[in-house]
Amino acid sequence: MITDHFKPHEHQKVAKLFSRYIPDINPADIHDGEETARTGRLIIDLNKLEGRLANLYPKEIGSFSMEEIIRKHYGYKAVFLIRKLI
């Protein structure tokens, strides 16, 4: 299933998981290259994620947390996936 963290070379695995659990968001669009290089783990940029969610769900972004929006629209597995990338 989903491990604690993803290494940079696992980007294709992450892309497959996104297409399965969060198909509306491309992980390449929210990838944080600087943090990935610094930490040696795949990291997403939360500001980019918030922007993407705001585009998809503009009426919800001010009233709910990103986690609540992701859980509502994509489920718990999507929340766990995002947690592994922050």
N, C-alpha and C positions, 0 to 999 in steps of 0.2 A: 504494500500500500504506500503510504506517504511517510518518508523518513523524516528525521529531525530537520535536516537542511539539505539543500541541493548544491552540488559543486558546479562550477562554471561549465564543465564539459557535459553536464546533464541538461542542457538547454532544450534539447529535443524531447526529452522525457517530460519536462515542464510544459512544453508546448502541447504535447498530447494530453496531459492532465487538464490544461486549460480548455482545450477543445472539448473535452468530455464534461468538465464541471462548470466552466465559466466561458461558454462559447462566444459571448458577445465582446470579450476583451482579449486582445492579442498581447501575450506577455512581453513581446519585443517592444510594444508601445509604452510599457510602464517599467521597463528594466532600468535599474540604476547601475550604470557601468562603473562609475567611480567607487561606489561602495562594494560592488562585486570584486573589483580589483583589490581593494583595500582589505577585505575580509576573507577572500578566497571562497565565498559562498554566493550563490545567486541571490540577489537582493532586488526588490522592487521599490520604486519611488512612490511613497504614499500620496504625495501631492498629485502625481500623474494619475494614480488610481482614483483619487477623489475627483479629479477633472473628468475622467472617463465615466465614472458613475454619475456625475452631474449632467453629462451629455445624455446618458441613457435614461436617467430617472430624475429630471430636474425638480419635480414637485416633492420628492422625498429627501433630497440631499440636505436641506436645511432643517428638517424635522427629525431625521433618524441618523444614527451613526453609520459609518461605512459597513461595519460588521452586520448591523441589522438589515441594511439594504442587501448585502451579499447573501445573508442567510435567507431572507424572504424570497429573493429571485432565483437563487442558485442552490441553496441548501447548505447543510452543515459541512459536507465534504469540501465545498468551495471555501468556506471559512477556514477550515484546517489547512487547506492548500495555501491560502494567503498568509496565514500565520507562519508557515514554514519559509516564507520568502521575505519576511520583514525582520 
